[in-house]
Amino acid sequence: MNRRTMNVIETAEYLGVCKDTIYTMVRSDEIPHFRLRRRIFFSEKAISKWIEEQESSYKHQAI
């Protein structure tokens, strides 16, 4: 069975940032996530889509 979710540490590694950055982004609702009780999870599909949206937004600002 393939896992389709990541925890905070895995997401931080995936994005190349520290876990504190991920927690800050979660608190300010800047990154797609969901909670299961007290744990925070990220859908790999949602994070990939979010990255594409961030790249697209950046490209439009640069023009």
PDB file of N, H, CA, C and O in Angstrom:
ATOM      1  N   MET A   1       0.839  -1.180   0.000  1.00  0.00           N
ATOM      2  CA  MET A   1       0.000   0.000   0.000  1.00  0.00           C
ATOM      3  C   MET A   1       0.889   1.250   0.000  1.00  0.00           C
ATOM      4  O   MET A   1       1.799   1.370   0.820  1.00  0.00           O
ATOM      5  N   ASN A   2       0.624   2.155  -0.905  1.00  0.00           N
ATOM      6  H   ASN A   2      -0.116   2.057  -1.571  1.00  0.00           H
ATOM      7  CA  ASN A   2       1.388   3.403  -0.996  1.00  0.00           C
ATOM      8  C   ASN A   2       0.784   4.453  -0.085  1.00  0.00           C
ATOM      9  O   ASN A   2      -0.425   4.688  -0.092  1.00  0.00           O
ATOM     10  N   ARG A   3       1.641   5.074   0.692  1.00  0.00           N
ATOM     11  H   ARG A   3       2.623   4.883   0.697  1.00  0.00           H
ATOM     12  CA  ARG A   3       1.191   6.159   1.552  1.00  0.00           C
ATOM     13  C   ARG A   3       1.055   7.425   0.736  1.00  0.00           C
ATOM     14  O   ARG A   3       1.928   7.739  -0.073  1.00  0.00           O
ATOM     15  N   ARG A   4      -0.015   8.150   0.934  1.00  0.00           N
ATOM     16  H   ARG A   4      -0.724   7.895   1.591  1.00  0.00           H
ATOM     17  CA  ARG A   4      -0.255   9.372   0.166  1.00  0.00           C
ATOM     18  C   ARG A   4      -0.239  10.616   1.037  1.00  0.00           C
ATOM     19  O   ARG A   4      -0.585  11.708   0.586  1.00  0.00           O
ATOM     20  N   THR A   5       0.167  10.442   2.290  1.00  0.00           N
ATOM     21  H   THR A   5       0.448   9.555   2.657  1.00  0.00           H
ATOM     22  CA  THR A   5       0.248  11.583   3.190  1.00  0.00           C
ATOM     23  C   THR A   5       1.652  11.700   3.752  1.00  0.00           C
ATOM     24  O   THR A   5       2.419  10.738   3.778  1.00  0.00           O
ATOM     25  N   MET A   6       1.966  12.908   4.200  1.00  0.00           N
ATOM     26  H   MET A   6       1.342  13.689   4.178  1.00  0.00           H
ATOM     27  CA  MET A   6       3.260  13.170   4.824  1.00  0.00           C
ATOM     28  C   MET A   6       3.016  13.874   6.152  1.00  0.00           C
ATOM     29  O   MET A   6       2.029  14.592   6.312  1.00  0.00           O
ATOM     30  N   ASN A   7       3.911  13.666   7.090  1.00  0.00           N
ATOM     31  H   ASN A   7       4.713  13.083   6.961  1.00  0.00           H
ATOM     32  CA  ASN A   7       3.828  14.397   8.350  1.00  0.00           C
ATOM     33  C   ASN A   7       4.641  15.692   8.223  1.00  0.00           C
ATOM     34  O   ASN A   7       5.150  16.001   7.146  1.00  0.00           O
ATOM     35  N   VAL A   8       4.759  16.431   9.297  1.00  0.00           N
ATOM     36  H   VAL A   8       4.345  16.180  10.172  1.00  0.00           H
ATOM     37  CA  VAL A   8       5.454  17.723   9.271  1.00  0.00           C
ATOM     38  C   VAL A   8       6.920  17.563   8.859  1.00  0.00           C
ATOM     39  O   VAL A   8       7.411  18.309   8.011  1.00  0.00           O
ATOM     40  N   ILE A   9       7.600  16.617   9.442  1.00  0.00           N
ATOM     41  H   ILE A   9       7.201  16.011  10.131  1.00  0.00           H
ATOM     42  CA  ILE A   9       9.022  16.423   9.141  1.00  0.00           C
ATOM     43  C   ILE A   9       9.220  16.014   7.683  1.00  0.00           C
ATOM     44  O   ILE A   9      10.106  16.537   7.007  1.00  0.00           O
ATOM     45  N   GLU A  10       8.407  15.090   7.201  1.00  0.00           N
ATOM     46  H   GLU A  10       7.687  14.665   7.750  1.00  0.00           H
ATOM     47  CA  GLU A  10       8.517  14.649   5.805  1.00  0.00           C
ATOM     48  C   GLU A  10       8.216  15.796   4.832  1.00  0.00           C
ATOM     49  O   GLU A  10       8.870  15.930   3.797  1.00  0.00           O
ATOM     50  N   THR A  11       7.226  16.615   5.175  1.00  0.00           N
ATOM     51  H   THR A  11       6.695  16.506   6.016  1.00  0.00           H
ATOM     52  CA  THR A  11       6.880  17.755   4.323  1.00  0.00           C
ATOM     53  C   THR A  11       8.000  18.780   4.322  1.00  0.00           C
ATOM     54  O   THR A  11       8.322  19.350   3.280  1.00  0.00           O
ATOM     55  N   ALA A  12       8.593  19.015   5.479  1.00  0.00           N
ATOM     56  H   ALA A  12       8.332  18.552   6.326  1.00  0.00           H
ATOM     57  CA  ALA A  12       9.725  19.948   5.566  1.00  0.00           C
ATOM     58  C   ALA A  12      10.886  19.463   4.695  1.00  0.00           C
ATOM     59  O   ALA A  12      11.498  20.252   3.975  1.00  0.00           O
ATOM     60  N   GLU A  13      11.179  18.186   4.762  1.00  0.00           N
ATOM     61  H   GLU A  13      10.682  17.545   5.346  1.00  0.00           H
ATOM     62  CA  GLU A  13      12.251  17.622   3.938  1.00  0.00           C
ATOM     63  C   GLU A  13      11.902  17.721   2.459  1.00  0.00           C
ATOM     64  O   GLU A  13      12.759  18.052   1.640  1.00  0.00           O
ATOM     65  N   TYR A  14      10.659  17.438   2.114  1.00  0.00           N
ATOM     66  H   TYR A  14       9.963  17.168   2.779  1.00  0.00           H
ATOM     67  CA  TYR A  14      10.182  17.495   0.731  1.00  0.00           C
ATOM     68  C   TYR A  14      10.331  18.900   0.158  1.00  0.00           C
ATOM     69  O   TYR A  14      10.703  19.066  -1.003  1.00  0.00           O
ATOM     70  N   LEU A  15      10.039  19.913   0.979  1.00  0.00           N
ATOM     71  H   LEU A  15       9.737  19.778   1.923  1.00  0.00           H
ATOM     72  CA  LEU A  15      10.117  21.302   0.527  1.00  0.00           C
ATOM     73  C   LEU A  15      11.493  21.931   0.750  1.00  0.00           C
ATOM     74  O   LEU A  15      11.774  23.009   0.227  1.00  0.00           O
ATOM     75  N   GLY A  16      12.344  21.267   1.520  1.00  0.00           N
ATOM     76  H   GLY A  16      12.116  20.391   1.945  1.00  0.00           H
ATOM     77  CA  GLY A  16      13.676  21.790   1.781  1.00  0.00           C
ATOM     78  C   GLY A  16      13.688  22.938   2.770  1.00  0.00           C
ATOM     79  O   GLY A  16      14.501  23.855   2.653  1.00  0.00           O
ATOM     80  N   VAL A  17      12.790  22.894   3.745  1.00  0.00           N
ATOM     81  H   VAL A  17      12.129  22.149   3.840  1.00  0.00           H
ATOM     82  CA  VAL A  17      12.734  23.919   4.792  1.00  0.00           C
ATOM     83  C   VAL A  17      12.768  23.224   6.154  1.00  0.00           C
ATOM     84  O   VAL A  17      12.684  21.999   6.233  1.00  0.00           O
ATOM     85  N   CYS A  18      12.889  24.005   7.217  1.00  0.00           N
ATOM     86  H   CYS A  18      12.957  25.000   7.153  1.00  0.00           H
ATOM     87  CA  CYS A  18      12.889  23.403   8.546  1.00  0.00           C
ATOM     88  C   CYS A  18      11.438  23.179   9.014  1.00  0.00           C
ATOM     89  O   CYS A  18      10.504  23.798   8.504  1.00  0.00           O
ATOM     90  N   LYS A  19      11.281  22.304   9.968  1.00  0.00           N
ATOM     91  H   LYS A  19      12.039  21.801  10.382  1.00  0.00           H
ATOM     92  CA  LYS A  19       9.926  21.968  10.423  1.00  0.00           C
ATOM     93  C   LYS A  19       9.227  23.155  11.080  1.00  0.00           C
ATOM     94  O   LYS A  19       8.000  23.246  11.045  1.00  0.00           O
ATOM     95  N   ASP A  20       9.998  24.067  11.678  1.00  0.00           N
ATOM     96  H   ASP A  20      10.995  23.993  11.706  1.00  0.00           H
ATOM     97  CA  ASP A  20       9.398  25.267  12.270  1.00  0.00           C
ATOM     98  C   ASP A  20       8.705  26.120  11.210  1.00  0.00           C
ATOM     99  O   ASP A  20       7.672  26.734  11.476  1.00  0.00           O
ATOM    100  N   THR A  21       9.278  26.155  10.013  1.00  0.00           N
ATOM    101  H   THR A  21      10.118  25.656   9.797  1.00  0.00           H
ATOM    102  CA  THR A  21       8.656  26.879   8.906  1.00  0.00           C
ATOM    103  C   THR A  21       7.311  26.259   8.556  1.00  0.00           C
ATOM    104  O   THR A  21       6.339  26.969   8.296  1.00  0.00           O
ATOM    105  N   ILE A  22       7.261  24.952   8.552  1.00  0.00           N
ATOM    106  H   ILE A  22       8.051  24.376   8.763  1.00  0.00           H
ATOM    107  CA  ILE A  22       6.000  24.253   8.246  1.00  0.00           C
ATOM    108  C   ILE A  22       4.960  24.570   9.314  1.00  0.00           C
ATOM    109  O   ILE A  22       3.811  24.866   8.985  1.00  0.00           O
ATOM    110  N   TYR A  23       5.342  24.513  10.579  1.00  0.00           N
ATOM    111  H   TYR A  23       6.275  24.273  10.846  1.00  0.00           H
ATOM    112  CA  TYR A  23       4.394  24.835  11.654  1.00  0.00           C
ATOM    113  C   TYR A  23       3.874  26.274  11.521  1.00  0.00           C
ATOM    114  O   TYR A  23       2.689  26.531  11.731  1.00  0.00           O
ATOM    115  N   THR A  24       4.759  27.199  11.175  1.00  0.00           N
ATOM    116  H   THR A  24       5.722  26.990  11.005  1.00  0.00           H
ATOM    117  CA  THR A  24       4.345  28.596  10.982  1.00  0.00           C
ATOM    118  C   THR A  24       3.359  28.704   9.828  1.00  0.00           C
ATOM    119  O   THR A  24       2.356  29.410   9.930  1.00  0.00           O
ATOM    120  N   MET A  25       3.636  28.016   8.746  1.00  0.00           N
ATOM    121  H   MET A  25       4.450  27.443   8.664  1.00  0.00           H
ATOM    122  CA  MET A  25       2.748  28.048   7.585  1.00  0.00           C
ATOM    123  C   MET A  25       1.392  27.418   7.896  1.00  0.00           C
ATOM    124  O   MET A  25       0.366  27.879   7.395  1.00  0.00           O
ATOM    125  N   VAL A  26       1.379  26.380   8.709  1.00  0.00           N
ATOM    126  H   VAL A  26       2.212  26.005   9.116  1.00  0.00           H
ATOM    127  CA  VAL A  26       0.118  25.746   9.121  1.00  0.00           C
ATOM    128  C   VAL A  26      -0.691  26.721   9.967  1.00  0.00           C
ATOM    129  O   VAL A  26      -1.891  26.888   9.748  1.00  0.00           O
ATOM    130  N   ARG A  27      -0.035  27.367  10.936  1.00  0.00           N
ATOM    131  H   ARG A  27       0.940  27.231  11.113  1.00  0.00           H
ATOM    132  CA  ARG A  27      -0.740  28.315  11.812  1.00  0.00           C
ATOM    133  C   ARG A  27      -1.383  29.457  11.026  1.00  0.00           C
ATOM    134  O   ARG A  27      -2.478  29.910  11.361  1.00  0.00           O
ATOM    135  N   SER A  28      -0.698  29.916   9.985  1.00  0.00           N
ATOM    136  H   SER A  28       0.191  29.548   9.713  1.00  0.00           H
ATOM    137  CA  SER A  28      -1.241  31.023   9.196  1.00  0.00           C
ATOM    138  C   SER A  28      -2.023  30.529   7.975  1.00  0.00           C
ATOM    139  O   SER A  28      -2.395  31.322   7.110  1.00  0.00           O
ATOM    140  N   ASP A  29      -2.267  29.231   7.911  1.00  0.00           N
ATOM    141  H   ASP A  29      -1.965  28.587   8.613  1.00  0.00           H
ATOM    142  CA  ASP A  29      -3.063  28.604   6.850  1.00  0.00           C
ATOM    143  C   ASP A  29      -2.504  28.906   5.456  1.00  0.00           C
ATOM    144  O   ASP A  29      -3.260  29.142   4.514  1.00  0.00           O
ATOM    145  N   GLU A  30      -1.183  28.895   5.336  1.00  0.00           N
ATOM    146  H   GLU A  30      -0.568  28.702   6.101  1.00  0.00           H
ATOM    147  CA  GLU A  30      -0.513  29.166   4.066  1.00  0.00           C
ATOM    148  C   GLU A  30      -0.280  27.914   3.233  1.00  0.00           C
ATOM    149  O   GLU A  30       0.025  28.012   2.044  1.00  0.00           O
ATOM    150  N   ILE A  31      -0.418  26.746   3.835  1.00  0.00           N
ATOM    151  H   ILE A  31      -0.666  26.666   4.800  1.00  0.00           H
ATOM    152  CA  ILE A  31      -0.109  25.495   3.159  1.00  0.00           C
ATOM    153  C   ILE A  31      -1.267  24.523   3.388  1.00  0.00           C
ATOM    154  O   ILE A  31      -1.808  24.463   4.492  1.00  0.00           O
ATOM    155  N   PRO A  32      -1.654  23.764   2.362  1.00  0.00           N
ATOM    156  CA  PRO A  32      -2.767  22.830   2.551  1.00  0.00           C
ATOM    157  C   PRO A  32      -2.396  21.697   3.516  1.00  0.00           C
ATOM    158  O   PRO A  32      -1.359  21.050   3.369  1.00  0.00           O
ATOM    159  N   HIS A  33      -3.251  21.480   4.482  1.00  0.00           N
ATOM    160  H   HIS A  33      -4.093  22.005   4.601  1.00  0.00           H
ATOM    161  CA  HIS A  33      -3.006  20.447   5.492  1.00  0.00           C
ATOM    162  C   HIS A  33      -4.338  19.996   6.086  1.00  0.00           C
ATOM    163  O   HIS A  33      -5.379  20.609   5.851  1.00  0.00           O
ATOM    164  N   PHE A  34      -4.283  18.926   6.852  1.00  0.00           N
ATOM    165  H   PHE A  34      -3.437  18.428   7.043  1.00  0.00           H
ATOM    166  CA  PHE A  34      -5.448  18.502   7.619  1.00  0.00           C
ATOM    167  C   PHE A  34      -4.961  17.890   8.923  1.00  0.00           C
ATOM    168  O   PHE A  34      -3.813  17.463   9.047  1.00  0.00           O
ATOM    169  N   ARG A  35      -5.850  17.863   9.867  1.00  0.00           N
ATOM    170  H   ARG A  35      -6.783  18.209   9.765  1.00  0.00           H
ATOM    171  CA  ARG A  35      -5.511  17.329  11.187  1.00  0.00           C
ATOM    172  C   ARG A  35      -6.282  16.047  11.465  1.00  0.00           C
ATOM    173  O   ARG A  35      -7.444  15.895  11.086  1.00  0.00           O
ATOM    174  N   LEU A  36      -5.611  15.151  12.124  1.00  0.00           N
ATOM    175  H   LEU A  36      -4.667  15.275  12.432  1.00  0.00           H
ATOM    176  CA  LEU A  36      -6.232  13.940  12.633  1.00  0.00           C
ATOM    177  C   LEU A  36      -5.909  13.930  14.119  1.00  0.00           C
ATOM    178  O   LEU A  36      -4.807  13.590  14.549  1.00  0.00           O
ATOM    179  N   ARG A  37      -6.922  14.320  14.879  1.00  0.00           N
ATOM    180  H   ARG A  37      -7.817  14.597  14.530  1.00  0.00           H
ATOM    181  CA  ARG A  37      -6.741  14.622  16.298  1.00  0.00           C
ATOM    182  C   ARG A  37      -5.722  15.732  16.440  1.00  0.00           C
ATOM    183  O   ARG A  37      -5.969  16.839  15.962  1.00  0.00           O
ATOM    184  N   ARG A  38      -4.595  15.490  17.071  1.00  0.00           N
ATOM    185  H   ARG A  38      -4.394  14.591  17.459  1.00  0.00           H
ATOM    186  CA  ARG A  38      -3.610  16.563  17.264  1.00  0.00           C
ATOM    187  C   ARG A  38      -2.502  16.553  16.212  1.00  0.00           C
ATOM    188  O   ARG A  38      -1.676  17.464  16.165  1.00  0.00           O
ATOM    189  N   ARG A  39      -2.488  15.520  15.372  1.00  0.00           N
ATOM    190  H   ARG A  39      -3.159  14.779  15.410  1.00  0.00           H
ATOM    191  CA  ARG A  39      -1.413  15.409  14.379  1.00  0.00           C
ATOM    192  C   ARG A  39      -1.758  16.156  13.102  1.00  0.00           C
ATOM    193  O   ARG A  39      -2.923  16.240  12.714  1.00  0.00           O
ATOM    194  N   ILE A  40      -0.747  16.692  12.462  1.00  0.00           N
ATOM    195  H   ILE A  40       0.200  16.624  12.778  1.00  0.00           H
ATOM    196  CA  ILE A  40      -0.912  17.451  11.225  1.00  0.00           C
ATOM    197  C   ILE A  40      -0.386  16.599  10.074  1.00  0.00           C
ATOM    198  O   ILE A  40       0.708  16.038  10.144  1.00  0.00           O
ATOM    199  N   PHE A  41      -1.187  16.516   9.015  1.00  0.00           N
ATOM    200  H   PHE A  41      -2.075  16.972   8.958  1.00  0.00           H
ATOM    201  CA  PHE A  41      -0.806  15.748   7.834  1.00  0.00           C
ATOM    202  C   PHE A  41      -0.957  16.589   6.582  1.00  0.00           C
ATOM    203  O   PHE A  41      -1.696  17.574   6.554  1.00  0.00           O
ATOM    204  N   PHE A  42      -0.240  16.178   5.546  1.00  0.00           N
ATOM    205  H   PHE A  42       0.360  15.378   5.568  1.00  0.00           H
ATOM    206  CA  PHE A  42      -0.250  16.856   4.264  1.00  0.00           C
ATOM    207  C   PHE A  42      -0.450  15.815   3.175  1.00  0.00           C
ATOM    208  O   PHE A  42       0.236  14.793   3.153  1.00  0.00           O
ATOM    209  N   SER A  43      -1.370  16.069   2.291  1.00  0.00           N
ATOM    210  H   SER A  43      -1.927  16.900   2.309  1.00  0.00           H
ATOM    211  CA  SER A  43      -1.584  15.202   1.141  1.00  0.00           C
ATOM    212  C   SER A  43      -0.485  15.478   0.128  1.00  0.00           C
ATOM    213  O   SER A  43      -0.244  16.630  -0.235  1.00  0.00           O
ATOM    214  N   GLU A  44       0.170  14.441  -0.321  1.00  0.00           N
ATOM    215  H   GLU A  44      -0.026  13.506  -0.027  1.00  0.00           H
ATOM    216  CA  GLU A  44       1.234  14.615  -1.308  1.00  0.00           C
ATOM    217  C   GLU A  44       0.684  15.273  -2.576  1.00  0.00           C
ATOM    218  O   GLU A  44       1.340  16.123  -3.178  1.00  0.00           O
ATOM    219  N   LYS A  45      -0.507  14.875  -2.969  1.00  0.00           N
ATOM    220  H   LYS A  45      -1.040  14.184  -2.480  1.00  0.00           H
ATOM    221  CA  LYS A  45      -1.142  15.448  -4.167  1.00  0.00           C
ATOM    222  C   LYS A  45      -1.442  16.935  -3.966  1.00  0.00           C
ATOM    223  O   LYS A  45      -1.188  17.747  -4.856  1.00  0.00           O
ATOM    224  N   ALA A  46      -1.980  17.291  -2.801  1.00  0.00           N
ATOM    225  H   ALA A  46      -2.187  16.632  -2.078  1.00  0.00           H
ATOM    226  CA  ALA A  46      -2.308  18.691  -2.513  1.00  0.00           C
ATOM    227  C   ALA A  46      -1.047  19.550  -2.440  1.00  0.00           C
ATOM    228  O   ALA A  46      -1.052  20.691  -2.901  1.00  0.00           O
ATOM    229  N   ILE A  47       0.023  19.019  -1.871  1.00  0.00           N
ATOM    230  H   ILE A  47       0.026  18.092  -1.497  1.00  0.00           H
ATOM    231  CA  ILE A  47       1.281  19.770  -1.779  1.00  0.00           C
ATOM    232  C   ILE A  47       1.868  19.981  -3.174  1.00  0.00           C
ATOM    233  O   ILE A  47       2.361  21.067  -3.478  1.00  0.00           O
ATOM    234  N   SER A  48       1.821  18.964  -4.015  1.00  0.00           N
ATOM    235  H   SER A  48       1.420  18.082  -3.769  1.00  0.00           H
ATOM    236  CA  SER A  48       2.330  19.101  -5.384  1.00  0.00           C
ATOM    237  C   SER A  48       1.543  20.157  -6.152  1.00  0.00           C
ATOM    238  O   SER A  48       2.124  20.968  -6.874  1.00  0.00           O
ATOM    239  N   LYS A  49       0.236  20.146  -5.997  1.00  0.00           N
ATOM    240  H   LYS A  49      -0.236  19.487  -5.410  1.00  0.00           H
ATOM    241  CA  LYS A  49      -0.612  21.145  -6.657  1.00  0.00           C
ATOM    242  C   LYS A  49      -0.306  22.540  -6.112  1.00  0.00           C
ATOM    243  O   LYS A  49      -0.223  23.505  -6.872  1.00  0.00           O
ATOM    244  N   TRP A  50      -0.141  22.640  -4.804  1.00  0.00           N
ATOM    245  H   TRP A  50      -0.208  21.857  -4.187  1.00  0.00           H
ATOM    246  CA  TRP A  50       0.177  23.919  -4.168  1.00  0.00           C
ATOM    247  C   TRP A  50       1.509  24.465  -4.695  1.00  0.00           C
ATOM    248  O   TRP A  50       1.629  25.664  -4.943  1.00  0.00           O
ATOM    249  N   ILE A  51       2.502  23.601  -4.864  1.00  0.00           N
ATOM    250  H   ILE A  51       2.405  22.626  -4.662  1.00  0.00           H
ATOM    251  CA  ILE A  51       3.801  24.025  -5.402  1.00  0.00           C
ATOM    252  C   ILE A  51       3.620  24.587  -6.809  1.00  0.00           C
ATOM    253  O   ILE A  51       4.173  25.636  -7.139  1.00  0.00           O
ATOM    254  N   GLU A  52       2.851  23.892  -7.628  1.00  0.00           N
ATOM    255  H   GLU A  52       2.402  23.040  -7.359  1.00  0.00           H
ATOM    256  CA  GLU A  52       2.598  24.371  -8.994  1.00  0.00           C
ATOM    257  C   GLU A  52       1.920  25.740  -8.979  1.00  0.00           C
ATOM    258  O   GLU A  52       2.256  26.612  -9.780  1.00  0.00           O
ATOM    259  N   GLU A  53       0.971  25.927  -8.071  1.00  0.00           N
ATOM    260  H   GLU A  53       0.698  25.219  -7.419  1.00  0.00           H
ATOM    261  CA  GLU A  53       0.283  27.208  -7.958  1.00  0.00           C
ATOM    262  C   GLU A  53       1.248  28.306  -7.517  1.00  0.00           C
ATOM    263  O   GLU A  53       1.170  29.436  -7.999  1.00  0.00           O
ATOM    264  N   GLN A  54       2.151  27.975  -6.608  1.00  0.00           N
ATOM    265  H   GLN A  54       2.214  27.057  -6.216  1.00  0.00           H
ATOM    266  CA  GLN A  54       3.139  28.939  -6.141  1.00  0.00           C
ATOM    267  C   GLN A  54       4.070  29.335  -7.282  1.00  0.00           C
ATOM    268  O   GLN A  54       4.394  30.511  -7.449  1.00  0.00           O
ATOM    269  N   GLU A  55       4.497  28.346  -8.067  1.00  0.00           N
ATOM    270  H   GLU A  55       4.233  27.391  -7.931  1.00  0.00           H
ATOM    271  CA  GLU A  55       5.376  28.623  -9.203  1.00  0.00           C
ATOM    272  C   GLU A  55       4.663  29.489 -10.232  1.00  0.00           C
ATOM    273  O   GLU A  55       5.249  30.431 -10.764  1.00  0.00           O
ATOM    274  N   SER A  56       3.415  29.177 -10.510  1.00  0.00           N
ATOM    275  H   SER A  56       2.940  28.411 -10.078  1.00  0.00           H
ATOM    276  CA  SER A  56       2.630  29.930 -11.487  1.00  0.00           C
ATOM    277  C   SER A  56       2.431  31.368 -11.019  1.00  0.00           C
ATOM    278  O   SER A  56       2.549  32.304 -11.809  1.00  0.00           O
ATOM    279  N   SER A  57       2.133  31.537  -9.752  1.00  0.00           N
ATOM    280  H   SER A  57       2.037  30.776  -9.110  1.00  0.00           H
ATOM    281  CA  SER A  57       1.936  32.863  -9.184  1.00  0.00           C
ATOM    282  C   SER A  57       3.222  33.675  -9.261  1.00  0.00           C
ATOM    283  O   SER A  57       3.190  34.868  -9.561  1.00  0.00           O
ATOM    284  N   TYR A  58       4.339  33.039  -8.995  1.00  0.00           N
ATOM    285  H   TYR A  58       4.365  32.070  -8.752  1.00  0.00           H
ATOM    286  CA  TYR A  58       5.628  33.720  -9.043  1.00  0.00           C
ATOM    287  C   TYR A  58       5.948  34.164 -10.466  1.00  0.00           C
ATOM    288  O   TYR A  58       6.438  35.272 -10.684  1.00  0.00           O
ATOM    289  N   LYS A  59       5.667  33.286 -11.436  1.00  0.00           N
ATOM    290  H   LYS A  59       5.269  32.386 -11.259  1.00  0.00           H
ATOM    291  CA  LYS A  59       5.956  33.609 -12.831  1.00  0.00           C
ATOM    292  C   LYS A  59       5.126  34.813 -13.283  1.00  0.00           C
ATOM    293  O   LYS A  59       5.626  35.661 -14.021  1.00  0.00           O
ATOM    294  N   HIS A  60       3.865  34.898 -12.850  1.00  0.00           N
ATOM    295  H   HIS A  60       3.458  34.209 -12.251  1.00  0.00           H
ATOM    296  CA  HIS A  60       3.007  36.019 -13.224  1.00  0.00           C
ATOM    297  C   HIS A  60       3.500  37.318 -12.586  1.00  0.00           C
ATOM    298  O   HIS A  60       3.382  38.384 -13.190  1.00  0.00           O
ATOM    299  N   GLN A  61       4.046  37.242 -11.385  1.00  0.00           N
ATOM    300  H   GLN A  61       4.142  36.376 -10.894  1.00  0.00           H
ATOM    301  CA  GLN A  61       4.546  38.442 -10.718  1.00  0.00           C
ATOM    302  C   GLN A  61       5.818  38.938 -11.385  1.00  0.00           C
ATOM    303  O   GLN A  61       6.088  40.139 -11.393  1.00  0.00           O
ATOM    304  N   ALA A  62       6.601  38.023 -11.945  1.00  0.00           N
ATOM    305  H   ALA A  62       6.382  37.048 -11.938  1.00  0.00           H
ATOM    306  CA  ALA A  62       7.878  38.384 -12.551  1.00  0.00           C
ATOM    307  C   ALA A  62       7.711  39.075 -13.900  1.00  0.00           C
ATOM    308  O   ALA A  62       8.615  39.767 -14.370  1.00  0.00           O
ATOM    309  N   ILE A  63       6.568  38.885 -14.507  1.00  0.00           N
ATOM    310  H   ILE A  63       5.834  38.323 -14.126  1.00  0.00           H
ATOM    311  CA  ILE A  63       6.331  39.469 -15.846  1.00  0.00           C
ATOM    312  C   ILE A  63       6.028  40.941 -15.775  1.00  0.00           C
ATOM    313  O   ILE A  63       5.806  41.577 -16.805  1.00  0.00           O
TER     314      ILE A  63
END
